[in-house]
Amino acid sequence: MSGMTQHPTDRPETPRSEPEILPPGAEPRGRAENPFGGHARGETVFVTVDREGRTRYATFKPPGPFSIALGVVVIGLIAAAILFVALGFVLFWVPVIAIVIAGLAFSGYLRGAWRSLTGR
């Protein structure tokens, strides 16, 4: 009977877990205490991930003033390094181009002087 196809049943599949509907501001039931603290509203962000029928909770604290200041300093140092490299590149090529232009002008002068000496 391997050639027979299976017909789907008319019954819908039962959910593997019951969804938990929480009113605004309510804490989930059976949630373990956060070892790092920070249960106050506005201090943490809760992210739930449903994977393989389990619900997981992760707690993230928003960055504090020290972290924000450190991030701004790091971004500023990166921007300063990029600016330093770009200015170094430009300031390196300015004298090189000036020397090339001066060399071309001097060779033009020598060509004119040589023609006047040889009489051509």
Secondary structure as the mmCIF struct_conf table of DSSP 4:
data_model
#
loop_
_struct_conf.conf_type_id
_struct_conf.id
_struct_conf.beg_label_comp_id
_struct_conf.beg_label_asym_id
_struct_conf.beg_label_seq_id
_struct_conf.end_label_comp_id
_struct_conf.end_label_asym_id
_struct_conf.end_label_seq_id
TURN_TY1_P TURN_TY1_P1 SER A 2 GLY A 3
HELX_LH_PP_P HELX_LH_PP_P1 MET A 4 THR A 9
BEND BEND1 ASP A 10 ARG A 11
HELX_LH_PP_P HELX_LH_PP_P2 PRO A 12 PRO A 15
BEND BEND2 ARG A 16 SER A 17
HELX_LH_PP_P HELX_LH_PP_P3 GLU A 18 ILE A 21
TURN_TY1_P TURN_TY1_P2 PRO A 24 GLY A 25
HELX_LH_PP_P HELX_LH_PP_P4 ALA A 26 PRO A 28
TURN_TY1_P TURN_TY1_P3 ARG A 29 GLY A 30
HELX_LH_PP_P HELX_LH_PP_P5 ARG A 31 ASN A 34
TURN_TY1_P TURN_TY1_P4 PRO A 35 PHE A 36
BEND BEND3 ALA A 40 ALA A 40
TURN_TY1_P TURN_TY1_P5 ARG A 41 GLU A 43
STRN STRN1 VAL A 45 ARG A 51
TURN_TY1_P TURN_TY1_P6 GLU A 52 GLY A 53
STRN STRN2 ARG A 54 PHE A 60
HELX_LH_PP_P HELX_LH_PP_P6 LYS A 61 PRO A 63
HELX_RH_AL_P HELX_RH_AL_P1 PRO A 65 THR A 118
TURN_TY1_P TURN_TY1_P7 GLY A 119 GLY A 119
#
